[in-house]
Each structure stands twice: as C-alpha cells, then as structure tokens.
Amino acid sequence: MEQWSEVLEAAKVKAEKCHCCKICNGKACRGETPGVGGKGSGEAFVRNYEKLRDVLLVLDTITTNEEIDTSADFFGHRVSLPVYAAPISGIRQNYGADLEDGAYTEMLVEGCLQAGTIAFTGDGMYDAMFLDPLAALAKRNGRGVATIKPWQEKDFQWRAEAACEAGVLAIATDVDASGLTNLRNSVTPVGFKDVEGLRALKKLANRPLIVKGILSVKGALKAKEAGADAIIVSNHGGRVLDECLSGIEVLPEIVDALKGSGMRILVDGGFRSGLDVFKALALGADGVLIGRPLSLAVIGDGAEGVKIYLEKIALELRETMAMCGVKKISEISREHVKVLF
C-alpha cells in the first residue's frame, strides 16, 4: 500500500466499531463508548477538531532556499518530526478489530521507528495491558514512552520499575483517567493525585515524568510544582468529560505560564494533518500526539500503515513550513498563525 486512503479503506473492513471517516472529527461516533467516540454528547471530541480550524496560517513565501528540517529533540533522542503516537489500549473493545493490545503496539512502535519518531504505549486494568505493550519497547532498546495509569502507589511502582528495566526514554501518567468510574472500580483501581502524590510518582519513575491530561494553567503549575519534566495538554480525546475545553484553546495560556520553566509542553486532541501540527508548534507546543488515525493505520496495514500516515503528516508539515517562510522547527512562532478564539 502506498497511499493513506488505501490504508483507511483496509481498516474499514477490520474495524467494526469505527466509522473510519475520511475526516476523523468525532461527529459520526458521538457518544459511542465503548467505541472511539467522545463521552456523552461527544462534544469534547468534536471541539478538539473544530477549534483547530480557528487557528489560521500566515503565508510568507518571500524567503531563502534552504532545505526544510522537521527534526526535533525528545529528551536527548533525535526524532524526524515532533509528532508521536498517543497511548491507546482496548483496540478490540473500542475498534472492534481482531487485535490484542500487545500485537497492536508491536506494529505501532515499529512503524513509528521506521518513520523516525516514537510511540507512547498504553496501560489498562489488567497487568498484560501494560506488560505486553512494554515488551514492544524493550525489544527496541526502550525507544518510546511507557504510559502508566494513576494507580495506587504499589501498582504504579512495579510498572515504573518494569519500564525502567526496559530502558524507556520517559514515563507518562494520564492523570485525567483518575475520575473514570470503570477504572476507579476496577481490579486495579486508580486514584486522584495531588502535588505530593505526583512527587511520589516522579520519584518512582526514575526517568523524565510526563503528566498527561492537563487542561488549565492551574493544573500546569501543579505539575511543575510536583517536578514533572513535561506535560501533555489534553482532554483525553474527549473521552473523560463532556463539554470541556480543547487542548489547542488552552495551549497558549499554559505556554505563557510555564515560560522559562524548562518544562516541555506537548498537546493532543483532534490533530489530523501537518497543518494542525504546525499550528500547535506556532502556539508554543514542543510536540503533538496523535491517537485514533494511527490506531486505524495499524489496523489497516500494520507498521507500514503507521509509516505511511506519519510520512503524510511530515510532508504536510514541510509544505506548511515552506509556505510560512520557516526552515526549522525552532523558527515556528506565534507570528505564523492568527487565532480566532
């Protein structure tokens, strides 16, 4: 397969619970959980996509002829572009694909590495939902990020130890999963973490700690106080709280609040093109995570599908940089976009 459209068509046959829309904007799957839709009315997922349309690009083509360089740094690891696979689990349950999480992650991680970037692996209430994906990173010298749910300390600890043994680049924890009823009542219950609780997780991580699920300046400052090395501005793909803000809406104020702190700021939620990635970088993000489309890439054509999708994103990013008059990721700034919200 050579085209993303072909990969998506193949995924339609295998992903029985996903509409596999040409534009993955959350409208067709509103409220479909289990499934890939947003929670409740699905408005938060839809908002993620639509608010990105309110960030417009500023054209500037009177420029020099240097080659465009999309490469970036991820905690000392060079990547071909600052775009990463978001942590997703429950592929069979949510997509209806005949695919276990371990096999899914194996192909996701390999495809990301072939494209020159990395994946965040997932976690779940059963041990295998963490260990099987982690094994995919261990086979590749830990080139990726292990995500750990905000479990009680003993359950976080053994996962963190296993992640460190696998040599992962960093450990992430999606704190916005703390309020999910199914996980609070699961065989391995999650719990809310205050600043002290996050400090304890940071100590257990023994790696750069990335806190996922930040959606306010207040939350960002708490993560900073706890010693987090990075945050992911995210509403969990619209799957934890209906009618909440999107990541791109709160990104600029969070960037301003953390200026000079040294913390890395990533963002996710509705990013579907290299143009979208450029917008986030222009508003101050250090990188972008993409979830649902990459899951469909795996379902459609395995590691090759992931590579095809990420190469599409990279091409779109290069073209956008060229048309906006920038040659390096570090040159992208707020002067290159107009925000309408």
FENBEL-V525294 format. One record per residue. N is the residue number from 0. RES is the residue in one small letter. SS is DSSP state (H for helix, E for strand, L for the rest). PHI is phi in degrees with one decimal (* if undefined). Layout:
# FENBEL-V525294
n=N res=RES ss=SS phi=PHI
n=N res=RES ss=SS phi=PHI
This chain:
# FENBEL-V525294
n=0 res=m ss=L phi=*
n=1 res=e ss=L phi=-118.4
n=2 res=q ss=L phi=-120.8
n=3 res=w ss=H phi=-60.7
n=4 res=s ss=H phi=-60.9
n=5 res=e ss=H phi=-69.9
n=6 res=v ss=H phi=-62.6
n=7 res=l ss=H phi=-64.5
n=8 res=e ss=H phi=-62.8
n=9 res=a ss=H phi=-66.0
n=10 res=a ss=H phi=-65.4
n=11 res=k ss=H phi=-58.7
n=12 res=v ss=H phi=-73.6
n=13 res=k ss=H phi=-102.2
n=14 res=a ss=L phi=-95.7
n=15 res=e ss=L phi=-70.3
n=16 res=k ss=L phi=-101.5
n=17 res=c ss=L phi=-115.4
n=18 res=h ss=L phi=-74.8
n=19 res=c ss=L phi=51.1
n=20 res=c ss=L phi=-65.6
n=21 res=k ss=L phi=-60.0
n=22 res=i ss=L phi=-113.9
n=23 res=c ss=L phi=-82.3
n=24 res=n ss=L phi=-119.2
n=25 res=g ss=L phi=85.1
n=26 res=k ss=L phi=-78.0
n=27 res=a ss=L phi=-71.2
n=28 res=c ss=L phi=-111.1
n=29 res=r ss=L phi=-50.8
n=30 res=g ss=L phi=72.1
n=31 res=e ss=L phi=-85.4
n=32 res=t ss=L phi=-136.9
n=33 res=p ss=L phi=-56.7
n=34 res=g ss=L phi=130.0
n=35 res=v ss=L phi=-109.0
n=36 res=g ss=L phi=-76.7
n=37 res=g ss=L phi=-78.8
n=38 res=k ss=L phi=-69.0
n=39 res=g ss=L phi=63.6
n=40 res=s ss=L phi=-73.1
n=41 res=g ss=L phi=79.5
n=42 res=e ss=H phi=-62.7
n=43 res=a ss=H phi=-66.4
n=44 res=f ss=H phi=-64.2
n=45 res=v ss=H phi=-59.8
n=46 res=r ss=H phi=-61.9
n=47 res=n ss=H phi=-52.9
n=48 res=y ss=H phi=-69.5
n=49 res=e ss=H phi=-69.4
n=50 res=k ss=H phi=-69.4
n=51 res=l ss=H phi=-67.1
n=52 res=r ss=L phi=-71.9
n=53 res=d ss=L phi=-91.1
n=54 res=v ss=E phi=-111.6
n=55 res=l ss=E phi=-104.7
n=56 res=l ss=E phi=-88.9
n=57 res=v ss=L phi=-105.5
n=58 res=l ss=L phi=-74.2
n=59 res=d ss=L phi=-154.8
n=60 res=t ss=L phi=-111.0
n=61 res=i ss=L phi=-91.8
n=62 res=t ss=L phi=-155.1
n=63 res=t ss=L phi=-90.0
n=64 res=n ss=L phi=-107.3
n=65 res=e ss=L phi=-63.0
n=66 res=e ss=L phi=-67.8
n=67 res=i ss=L phi=-77.5
n=68 res=d ss=E phi=-119.1
n=69 res=t ss=L phi=-96.6
n=70 res=s ss=L phi=-69.0
n=71 res=a ss=E phi=-152.4
n=72 res=d ss=E phi=-108.8
n=73 res=f ss=E phi=-125.3
n=74 res=f ss=L phi=47.0
n=75 res=g ss=L phi=85.9
n=76 res=h ss=E phi=-107.2
n=77 res=r ss=E phi=-77.7
n=78 res=v ss=E phi=-122.0
n=79 res=s ss=L phi=-73.1
n=80 res=l ss=L phi=-159.1
n=81 res=p ss=L phi=-81.6
n=82 res=v ss=E phi=-129.9
n=83 res=y ss=E phi=-129.5
n=84 res=a ss=E phi=-77.1
n=85 res=a ss=L phi=-73.4
n=86 res=p ss=L phi=-74.6
n=87 res=i ss=L phi=-135.0
n=88 res=s ss=L phi=-130.0
n=89 res=g ss=L phi=71.5
n=90 res=i ss=H phi=-63.0
n=91 res=r ss=H phi=-65.1
n=92 res=q ss=H phi=-67.3
n=93 res=n ss=H phi=-95.2
n=94 res=y ss=H phi=-104.3
n=95 res=g ss=L phi=72.4
n=96 res=a ss=L phi=-93.1
n=97 res=d ss=L phi=-81.7
n=98 res=l ss=L phi=-152.5
n=99 res=e ss=L phi=-79.7
n=100 res=d ss=H phi=-59.5
n=101 res=g ss=H phi=-64.2
n=102 res=a ss=H phi=-66.5
n=103 res=y ss=H phi=-58.4
n=104 res=t ss=H phi=-67.2
n=105 res=e ss=H phi=-54.3
n=106 res=m ss=H phi=-73.3
n=107 res=l ss=H phi=-62.9
n=108 res=v ss=H phi=-61.6
n=109 res=e ss=H phi=-63.3
n=110 res=g ss=H phi=-63.0
n=111 res=c ss=H phi=-63.0
n=112 res=l ss=H phi=-64.3
n=113 res=q ss=H phi=-63.7
n=114 res=a ss=L phi=-85.6
n=115 res=g ss=L phi=91.2
n=116 res=t ss=L phi=-132.4
n=117 res=i ss=L phi=-133.2
n=118 res=a ss=E phi=-116.8
n=119 res=f ss=E phi=-93.1
n=120 res=t ss=E phi=-91.5
n=121 res=g ss=L phi=-95.4
n=122 res=d ss=L phi=-151.9
n=123 res=g ss=L phi=-162.1
n=124 res=m ss=L phi=-68.1
n=125 res=y ss=L phi=-101.7
n=126 res=d ss=L phi=-53.1
n=127 res=a ss=H phi=-62.5
n=128 res=m ss=H phi=-69.2
n=129 res=f ss=H phi=-101.6
n=130 res=l ss=H phi=-69.0
n=131 res=d ss=H phi=-64.9
n=132 res=p ss=H phi=-62.2
n=133 res=l ss=H phi=-61.3
n=134 res=a ss=H phi=-60.4
n=135 res=a ss=H phi=-64.2
n=136 res=l ss=H phi=-73.8
n=137 res=a ss=H phi=-59.2
n=138 res=k ss=L phi=-65.3
n=139 res=r ss=L phi=-118.3
n=140 res=n ss=L phi=58.2
n=141 res=g ss=L phi=73.9
n=142 res=r ss=L phi=-76.8
n=143 res=g ss=L phi=168.6
n=144 res=v ss=E phi=-123.8
n=145 res=a ss=E phi=-89.4
n=146 res=t ss=E phi=-98.3
n=147 res=i ss=L phi=-122.4
n=148 res=k ss=L phi=-62.6
n=149 res=p ss=L phi=-76.8
n=150 res=w ss=E phi=-68.5
n=151 res=q ss=L phi=-61.0
n=152 res=e ss=H phi=-54.5
n=153 res=k ss=H phi=-64.8
n=154 res=d ss=H phi=-77.0
n=155 res=f ss=H phi=-70.4
n=156 res=q ss=H phi=-61.8
n=157 res=w ss=H phi=-67.8
n=158 res=r ss=H phi=-68.1
n=159 res=a ss=H phi=-62.3
n=160 res=e ss=H phi=-63.2
n=161 res=a ss=H phi=-65.1
n=162 res=a ss=H phi=-64.7
n=163 res=c ss=H phi=-64.1
n=164 res=e ss=H phi=-62.6
n=165 res=a ss=H phi=-75.0
n=166 res=g ss=L phi=79.5
n=167 res=v ss=L phi=-62.0
n=168 res=l ss=L phi=-70.6
n=169 res=a ss=E phi=-162.2
n=170 res=i ss=E phi=-121.3
n=171 res=a ss=E phi=-112.8
n=172 res=t ss=E phi=-135.4
n=173 res=d ss=E phi=-90.6
n=174 res=v ss=H phi=-64.1
n=175 res=d ss=H phi=-74.8
n=176 res=a ss=H phi=-83.3
n=177 res=s ss=L phi=-62.3
n=178 res=g ss=L phi=-93.7
n=179 res=l ss=L phi=-72.2
n=180 res=t ss=H phi=-58.1
n=181 res=n ss=H phi=-64.6
n=182 res=l ss=H phi=-83.5
n=183 res=r ss=H phi=-67.8
n=184 res=n ss=L phi=-105.6
n=185 res=s ss=L phi=-82.8
n=186 res=v ss=L phi=-64.0
n=187 res=t ss=L phi=-124.4
n=188 res=p ss=L phi=-73.7
n=189 res=v ss=E phi=-87.1
n=190 res=g ss=L phi=-153.1
n=191 res=f ss=L phi=-66.6
n=192 res=k ss=L phi=-120.5
n=193 res=d ss=L phi=-87.0
n=194 res=v ss=H phi=-59.6
n=195 res=e ss=H phi=-64.6
n=196 res=g ss=H phi=-62.7
n=197 res=l ss=H phi=-68.1
n=198 res=r ss=H phi=-59.8
n=199 res=a ss=H phi=-64.1
n=200 res=l ss=H phi=-66.0
n=201 res=k ss=H phi=-59.3
n=202 res=k ss=H phi=-65.4
n=203 res=l ss=H phi=-67.9
n=204 res=a ss=H phi=-63.5
n=205 res=n ss=L phi=54.2
n=206 res=r ss=L phi=-153.5
n=207 res=p ss=E phi=-53.9
n=208 res=l ss=E phi=-105.7
n=209 res=i ss=E phi=-111.4
n=210 res=v ss=E phi=-99.5
n=211 res=k ss=E phi=-101.4
n=212 res=g ss=E phi=107.7
n=213 res=i ss=E phi=-90.6
n=214 res=l ss=L phi=-138.8
n=215 res=s ss=L phi=-157.9
n=216 res=v ss=H phi=-60.9
n=217 res=k ss=H phi=-57.8
n=218 res=g ss=H phi=-64.9
n=219 res=a ss=H phi=-62.5
n=220 res=l ss=H phi=-68.9
n=221 res=k ss=H phi=-64.7
n=222 res=a ss=H phi=-62.7
n=223 res=k ss=H phi=-62.7
n=224 res=e ss=H phi=-60.8
n=225 res=a ss=L phi=-77.7
n=226 res=g ss=L phi=91.4
n=227 res=a ss=L phi=-62.4
n=228 res=d ss=L phi=-89.0
n=229 res=a ss=E phi=-159.0
n=230 res=i ss=E phi=-129.6
n=231 res=i ss=E phi=-117.2
n=232 res=v ss=E phi=-73.2
n=233 res=s ss=L phi=-162.3
n=234 res=n ss=L phi=-111.6
n=235 res=h ss=H phi=62.0
n=236 res=g ss=H phi=65.2
n=237 res=g ss=H phi=73.9
n=238 res=r ss=L phi=-106.4
n=239 res=v ss=L phi=-115.2
n=240 res=l ss=L phi=-151.1
n=241 res=d ss=L phi=-71.6
n=242 res=e ss=L phi=55.2
n=243 res=c ss=L phi=-105.4
n=244 res=l ss=L phi=-65.5
n=245 res=s ss=L phi=-92.5
n=246 res=g ss=H phi=-62.0
n=247 res=i ss=H phi=-66.0
n=248 res=e ss=H phi=-67.5
n=249 res=v ss=H phi=-96.6
n=250 res=l ss=H phi=-55.1
n=251 res=p ss=H phi=-58.9
n=252 res=e ss=H phi=-71.0
n=253 res=i ss=H phi=-68.7
n=254 res=v ss=H phi=-58.7
n=255 res=d ss=H phi=-63.3
n=256 res=a ss=H phi=-68.1
n=257 res=l ss=L phi=-99.6
n=258 res=k ss=L phi=-56.4
n=259 res=g ss=L phi=84.7
n=260 res=s ss=L phi=-81.1
n=261 res=g ss=L phi=86.0
n=262 res=m ss=L phi=-73.5
n=263 res=r ss=E phi=-84.3
n=264 res=i ss=E phi=-124.8
n=265 res=l ss=E phi=-108.5
n=266 res=v ss=E phi=-147.5
n=267 res=d ss=E phi=-141.4
n=268 res=g ss=L phi=112.8
n=269 res=g ss=L phi=84.4
n=270 res=f ss=L phi=-75.5
n=271 res=r ss=L phi=-131.4
n=272 res=s ss=L phi=-155.6
n=273 res=g ss=H phi=-65.5
n=274 res=l ss=H phi=-62.7
n=275 res=d ss=H phi=-61.8
n=276 res=v ss=H phi=-61.1
n=277 res=f ss=H phi=-57.3
n=278 res=k ss=H phi=-59.8
n=279 res=a ss=H phi=-64.0
n=280 res=l ss=H phi=-64.1
n=281 res=a ss=H phi=-64.5
n=282 res=l ss=L phi=-87.8
n=283 res=g ss=L phi=109.7
n=284 res=a ss=L phi=-70.8
n=285 res=d ss=L phi=-90.9
n=286 res=g ss=E phi=-179.3
n=287 res=v ss=E phi=-130.8
n=288 res=l ss=E phi=-106.2
n=289 res=i ss=E phi=-123.9
n=290 res=g ss=L phi=-110.9
n=291 res=r ss=H phi=-52.3
n=292 res=p ss=H phi=-59.4
n=293 res=l ss=H phi=-71.2
n=294 res=s ss=H phi=-63.5
n=295 res=l ss=H phi=-66.4
n=296 res=a ss=H phi=-62.1
n=297 res=v ss=H phi=-63.8
n=298 res=i ss=H phi=-61.2
n=299 res=g ss=H phi=-74.9
n=300 res=d ss=H phi=-154.3
n=301 res=g ss=H phi=57.7
n=302 res=a ss=H phi=-60.4
n=303 res=e ss=H phi=-64.9
n=304 res=g ss=H phi=-62.3
n=305 res=v ss=H phi=-62.3
n=306 res=k ss=H phi=-60.2
n=307 res=i ss=H phi=-61.3
n=308 res=y ss=H phi=-64.8
n=309 res=l ss=H phi=-68.8
n=310 res=e ss=H phi=-67.5
n=311 res=k ss=H phi=-62.9
n=312 res=i ss=H phi=-61.2
n=313 res=a ss=H phi=-63.4
n=314 res=l ss=H phi=-63.6
n=315 res=e ss=H phi=-62.6
n=316 res=l ss=H phi=-65.7
n=317 res=r ss=H phi=-61.2
n=318 res=e ss=H phi=-63.4
n=319 res=t ss=H phi=-66.2
n=320 res=m ss=H phi=-58.8
n=321 res=a ss=H phi=-60.6
n=322 res=m ss=H phi=-74.7
n=323 res=c ss=L phi=-101.1
n=324 res=g ss=L phi=78.6
n=325 res=v ss=L phi=-120.2
n=326 res=k ss=L phi=-110.2
n=327 res=k ss=E phi=-130.5
n=328 res=i ss=H phi=-56.6
n=329 res=s ss=H phi=-66.0
n=330 res=e ss=H phi=-86.3
n=331 res=i ss=L phi=-73.7
n=332 res=s ss=L phi=-144.1
n=333 res=r ss=H phi=-64.5
n=334 res=e ss=H phi=-67.9
n=335 res=h ss=H phi=-93.7
n=336 res=v ss=E phi=-138.2
n=337 res=k ss=E phi=-121.6
n=338 res=v ss=E phi=-98.1
n=339 res=l ss=L phi=-97.5
n=340 res=f ss=L phi=-99.0
